[in-house]
């Protein structure tokens, strides 16, 4: 680069006002993707971004699978590269010569090839599915039947016993967080909008420190779940994704010794440890379950 340019610093939350391409963190951290070139990983992120246009334009096939149009010329322009490199990057991703993150379908002579962008989450063995199912039970507790729908009680570290204004739209089932004597807390004065009730766990620390800790946990949990990729893959489920994130954050911050879930008591430390291990695939599993329940 011949000329050095002067750029300004970001201050506060200024970066949030811009649009960004999102590349799944798993492409850089999962061993199965280590042989993919950076260009191929960037291209996959660009294709994921193009999926939002497909959803907007209702580009679905007969099996309701979304597809995109992405020409070699598009790749050359966006990656600022020549044709050979564009073709090579595409081949790294396809199911014929590459890893299989995309699938190309030719529609006939003179017609544009369509591309299916596949999920980067791998199929799991039965043992992994069983373990995931056990972990997801802590957050995926929902039902379309009114009698099965319960409140969510989370023990937090705030001194205040004021009710929050947040109202879970997906009606996550009740999670009771108890203190050390196994007594359910703050189960009175329920509101009709099924809000969370937040009560003090130990009353230690200033409100400023508590908010700083809260934001740190929110950032960590979103990083663990690959939050940005979830929003790309499930653009219509943002509210549910945010509710799941909130539930995980509140639970890992809870300092209670015992947690009552589905009539069973669990160690608070065990639950917090399980929640800290939740990742993208767990939340996606929950979203699929919620979608299945609402479609019944």
Backbone torsions as a table, in degrees:
resi	resn	phi	psi	omega
1	UNK	NA	121.9	-174.3
2	UNK	-73.8	-37.3	-173.1
3	UNK	-118.7	126.6	176.8
4	UNK	-82.8	132.0	-178.2
5	UNK	-102.1	155.4	178.4
6	UNK	-101.5	122.7	179.4
7	UNK	-117.8	151.1	-179.1
8	UNK	-86.7	160.1	174.6
9	UNK	-78.0	157.7	168.4
10	UNK	-86.7	138.6	176.4
11	UNK	-121.7	135.2	178.3
12	UNK	58.9	-126.6	-177.4
13	UNK	-105.0	26.6	-177.1
14	UNK	-59.2	-31.4	-177.1
15	UNK	-64.1	-22.8	-177.7
16	UNK	-68.5	-15.5	-175.8
17	UNK	-83.2	-5.2	-176.9
18	UNK	-105.1	161.1	176.0
19	UNK	-95.1	142.6	-178.7
20	UNK	-133.6	149.1	168.5
21	UNK	-78.6	141.0	-177.2
22	UNK	-112.6	126.2	177.6
23	UNK	-114.7	123.7	-177.9
24	UNK	-55.0	133.2	179.4
25	UNK	-60.5	-30.5	-178.0
26	UNK	-59.4	-28.3	179.8
27	UNK	-65.2	-21.4	-179.1
28	UNK	-104.8	-19.2	-175.1
29	UNK	-108.5	-22.1	-178.6
30	UNK	-86.2	130.4	-176.3
31	UNK	-59.9	-29.7	-175.8
32	UNK	-69.6	-14.2	179.6
33	UNK	-106.4	6.6	-172.6
34	UNK	-65.8	-24.0	-179.1
35	UNK	-86.0	-7.5	176.8
36	UNK	-71.5	137.1	176.7
37	UNK	-72.1	159.7	178.1
38	UNK	-61.8	-35.5	178.4
39	UNK	-62.2	-41.4	179.6
40	UNK	-66.3	-38.7	178.7
41	UNK	-65.9	-41.7	177.4
42	UNK	-64.0	-41.7	179.7
43	UNK	-61.4	-40.0	177.7
44	UNK	-61.9	-41.3	176.5
45	UNK	-62.2	-39.7	177.7
46	UNK	-64.1	-38.6	179.5
47	UNK	-70.3	-37.2	174.4
48	UNK	-60.3	-40.8	178.1
49	UNK	-63.3	-38.0	179.7
50	UNK	-66.3	-22.2	179.5
51	UNK	-60.6	-32.6	179.3
52	UNK	-63.1	-34.1	176.8
53	UNK	-68.3	-38.3	178.6
54	UNK	-63.0	-43.3	179.4
55	UNK	-64.2	-41.3	179.1
56	UNK	-62.3	-39.5	-177.7
57	UNK	-90.8	2.9	179.3
58	UNK	59.4	44.8	177.5
59	UNK	-87.5	86.8	179.2
60	UNK	-126.8	146.1	178.2
61	UNK	-87.0	-170.7	-176.9
62	UNK	-66.2	-17.1	177.5
63	UNK	-101.8	14.3	178.3
64	UNK	66.3	25.3	176.9
65	UNK	-92.1	130.6	179.8
66	UNK	-74.7	144.9	177.0
67	UNK	-137.6	165.2	-179.3
68	UNK	-129.4	164.8	169.1
69	UNK	-110.4	125.8	-177.7
70	UNK	-150.5	100.8	-175.0
71	UNK	-83.8	164.8	174.9
72	UNK	-59.5	-37.1	178.7
73	UNK	-63.4	-38.2	176.4
74	UNK	-60.6	-44.3	-179.4
75	UNK	-63.9	-44.5	-179.9
76	UNK	-59.2	-41.2	-178.2
77	UNK	-70.6	-46.6	-175.1
78	UNK	-73.4	-35.1	178.5
79	UNK	-91.2	-5.0	-179.6
80	UNK	53.3	55.1	-176.7
81	UNK	-138.1	173.6	177.9
82	UNK	-82.3	174.4	-176.3
83	UNK	-63.1	-43.1	-177.6
84	UNK	-59.7	-43.3	180.0
85	UNK	-69.1	-36.8	178.1
86	UNK	-63.1	-45.1	178.9
87	UNK	-63.4	-43.1	-179.6
88	UNK	-62.4	-42.9	180.0
89	UNK	-63.4	-40.3	179.1
90	UNK	-66.2	-40.5	-179.9
91	UNK	-65.8	-31.2	177.6
92	UNK	-62.7	-28.1	-175.8
93	UNK	-93.8	-25.3	-170.6
94	UNK	-75.1	171.0	-175.7
95	UNK	-90.5	0.5	-179.9
96	UNK	-94.1	-49.5	-177.9
97	UNK	-117.3	-10.8	-174.5
98	UNK	-116.4	-150.9	-172.0
99	UNK	-80.7	-19.8	176.4
100	UNK	97.7	19.7	178.5
101	UNK	-76.6	-16.7	174.9
102	UNK	-133.6	158.5	177.0
103	UNK	-134.2	125.7	-179.1
104	UNK	-97.4	139.5	175.9
105	UNK	-128.2	118.4	178.1
106	UNK	-82.6	134.5	-174.5
107	UNK	-100.7	3.5	-180.0
108	UNK	120.3	169.9	-176.2
109	UNK	-61.5	130.9	176.6
110	UNK	82.3	-4.2	-179.3
111	UNK	-104.5	151.5	-177.5
112	UNK	-74.2	136.8	176.4
113	UNK	-71.1	134.7	176.1
114	UNK	-97.5	154.1	-177.0
115	UNK	-127.0	129.0	172.3
116	UNK	-94.7	123.2	175.8
117	UNK	-92.9	118.9	-175.6
118	UNK	-93.9	158.3	178.4
119	UNK	-67.7	140.4	179.4
120	UNK	-83.0	-1.1	178.2
121	UNK	-83.7	124.0	-175.5
122	UNK	-78.8	154.8	172.0
123	UNK	-66.7	145.8	-175.7
124	UNK	-113.7	158.5	175.2
125	UNK	-75.7	167.9	-176.6
126	UNK	-60.9	-38.1	-179.5
127	UNK	-63.6	-41.4	178.3
128	UNK	-65.8	-40.1	179.5
129	UNK	-64.3	-38.8	179.7
130	UNK	-65.1	-43.1	179.0
131	UNK	-65.0	-41.7	179.3
132	UNK	-63.9	-41.6	-179.4
133	UNK	-60.2	-39.4	178.5
134	UNK	-65.2	-40.7	-179.3
135	UNK	-70.3	-38.2	-176.6
136	UNK	-68.9	-23.4	178.8
137	UNK	-58.7	-24.5	179.8
138	UNK	-71.7	-24.0	-178.4
139	UNK	-121.1	-26.9	-179.6
140	UNK	-93.9	86.3	-178.3
141	UNK	-131.3	80.7	-175.2
142	UNK	-135.6	158.8	179.4
143	UNK	-158.3	150.0	177.8
144	UNK	-85.6	-13.4	-179.9
145	UNK	-87.2	134.1	-173.1
146	UNK	-61.4	-38.3	-176.7
147	UNK	-69.2	-16.9	179.1
148	UNK	-94.8	-7.0	-178.9
149	UNK	-87.2	126.7	-176.9
150	UNK	-129.9	169.0	180.0
151	UNK	-75.9	164.2	175.0
152	UNK	-111.3	119.2	176.3
153	UNK	-113.4	123.3	178.8
154	UNK	-123.7	128.3	175.7
155	UNK	-83.9	121.3	-178.5
156	UNK	-114.2	176.9	-176.9
157	UNK	-94.5	4.4	-179.5
158	UNK	-76.2	150.2	176.9
159	UNK	-73.4	-35.9	-175.5
160	UNK	-64.8	146.6	173.8
161	UNK	-111.4	25.5	179.9
162	UNK	-74.7	143.8	178.8
163	UNK	-75.8	139.5	176.5
164	UNK	-78.7	161.7	-178.7
165	UNK	-88.3	-6.1	-176.2
166	UNK	-74.2	135.0	179.9
167	UNK	-126.2	109.7	-175.6
168	UNK	-64.5	119.6	-178.9
169	UNK	-73.9	-27.0	-176.7
170	UNK	-90.1	3.2	174.9
171	UNK	52.0	56.9	176.0
172	UNK	-59.3	139.5	-176.2
173	UNK	-66.6	160.4	-173.3
174	UNK	-63.7	134.5	172.1
175	UNK	-122.1	111.8	-179.8
176	UNK	-89.3	125.9	174.2
177	UNK	-107.8	121.3	-176.0
178	UNK	-107.1	165.3	172.4
179	UNK	-87.2	-172.6	-170.3
180	UNK	-65.4	-20.5	179.3
181	UNK	-95.0	17.7	173.6
182	UNK	63.2	27.1	178.5
183	UNK	-96.5	127.7	177.1
184	UNK	-64.7	140.0	-172.8
185	UNK	-114.4	146.9	170.9
186	UNK	53.2	51.8	178.9
187	UNK	-105.4	26.8	177.8
188	UNK	-114.7	168.9	178.0
189	UNK	55.9	49.0	179.7
190	UNK	-73.1	140.0	176.3
191	UNK	-93.5	159.0	-177.8
192	UNK	-73.1	-18.4	-178.0
193	UNK	-89.0	9.4	173.4
194	UNK	56.6	51.2	178.4
195	UNK	-82.8	162.5	173.4
196	UNK	-75.4	149.2	173.3
197	UNK	-112.5	127.2	-176.2
198	UNK	-115.1	126.1	-178.9
199	UNK	-129.6	169.2	-176.2
200	UNK	-75.0	139.5	174.6
201	UNK	-96.1	-42.5	179.7
202	UNK	-142.9	-11.2	175.8
203	UNK	70.3	16.9	-176.5
204	UNK	-101.5	139.9	175.2
205	UNK	101.5	148.0	179.1
206	UNK	-76.6	162.0	179.7
207	UNK	-62.9	-35.6	179.0
208	UNK	-64.4	-42.6	177.8
209	UNK	-64.3	-39.3	-178.8
210	UNK	-64.9	-41.5	179.6
211	UNK	-66.9	-37.0	178.2
212	UNK	-64.5	-41.5	177.4
213	UNK	-65.3	-41.6	178.8
214	UNK	-58.7	-47.9	-179.1
215	UNK	-64.8	-35.9	178.6
216	UNK	-65.0	-42.8	178.4
217	UNK	-67.7	-38.8	177.8
218	UNK	-59.5	-44.0	179.4
219	UNK	-64.6	-42.9	-179.2
220	UNK	-64.8	-46.2	-178.6
221	UNK	-64.8	-42.7	178.5
222	UNK	-62.3	-36.1	177.8
223	UNK	-67.3	-42.4	178.8
224	UNK	-61.6	-38.4	-176.1
225	UNK	-85.9	-6.1	-173.5
226	UNK	55.0	56.1	-172.3
227	UNK	-52.9	-45.5	-177.8
228	UNK	-61.5	-39.0	178.9
229	UNK	-68.3	-34.4	176.2
230	UNK	-61.6	-41.2	179.7
231	UNK	-66.4	-33.7	177.7
232	UNK	-69.3	-45.2	-176.9
233	UNK	-75.2	-27.5	-177.8
234	UNK	-132.0	67.4	-174.6
235	UNK	-63.6	-22.2	-178.3
236	UNK	-94.0	-0.3	-176.0
237	UNK	-111.8	22.8	-175.4
238	UNK	-57.9	-42.9	-178.6
239	UNK	-61.5	-43.5	179.2
240	UNK	-67.0	-40.1	178.4
241	UNK	-62.2	-43.6	179.5
242	UNK	-63.9	-38.0	178.4
243	UNK	-65.2	-39.6	178.3
244	UNK	-65.1	-43.1	177.5
245	UNK	-59.6	-45.8	-179.6
246	UNK	-60.7	-42.9	-179.5
247	UNK	-63.1	-42.0	179.4
248	UNK	-64.4	-45.8	-179.4
249	UNK	-60.0	-47.3	-178.3
250	UNK	-63.2	-36.1	-178.2
251	UNK	-71.6	-44.1	-178.8
252	UNK	-69.4	-22.1	178.0
253	UNK	-86.7	-13.5	179.2
254	UNK	-66.1	138.8	-177.1
255	UNK	-111.5	16.0	-179.8
256	UNK	-72.5	153.8	-177.9
257	UNK	-80.5	-29.2	-175.5
258	UNK	-131.6	149.1	176.9
259	UNK	-129.7	129.5	179.0
260	UNK	-101.0	115.2	-179.8
261	UNK	-131.6	123.8	177.8
262	UNK	51.4	47.2	176.2
263	UNK	71.0	8.4	179.1
264	UNK	-119.4	138.0	176.7
265	UNK	-89.6	137.5	177.8
266	UNK	-128.2	151.3	175.6
267	UNK	-63.0	133.1	178.6
268	UNK	-59.4	-39.7	179.3
269	UNK	-64.4	-38.8	178.8
270	UNK	-63.6	-45.3	-179.5
271	UNK	-63.1	-44.9	179.6
272	UNK	-61.7	-40.6	178.4
273	UNK	-63.3	-41.3	178.6
274	UNK	-63.6	-43.6	-178.0
275	UNK	-64.8	-34.6	179.9
276	UNK	-69.6	-17.7	180.0
277	UNK	-93.2	-4.9	-180.0
278	UNK	-65.7	142.6	-178.8
279	UNK	-135.9	-169.5	-177.4
280	UNK	-51.4	-47.4	-173.6
281	UNK	-65.4	-32.3	178.2
282	UNK	-65.9	-46.0	-179.6
283	UNK	-65.6	-39.2	178.4
284	UNK	-62.7	-38.2	177.3
285	UNK	-62.2	-44.0	178.5
286	UNK	-60.7	-45.3	-178.9
287	UNK	-61.9	-39.2	177.5
288	UNK	-65.1	-38.7	177.9
289	UNK	-65.0	-43.6	178.2
290	UNK	-62.2	-41.3	179.0
291	UNK	-63.6	-39.2	178.9
292	UNK	-66.2	-37.6	179.6
293	UNK	-67.6	-42.2	-177.4
294	UNK	-72.6	-20.9	-178.8
295	UNK	-86.1	-9.4	-179.3
296	UNK	-75.0	NA	NA
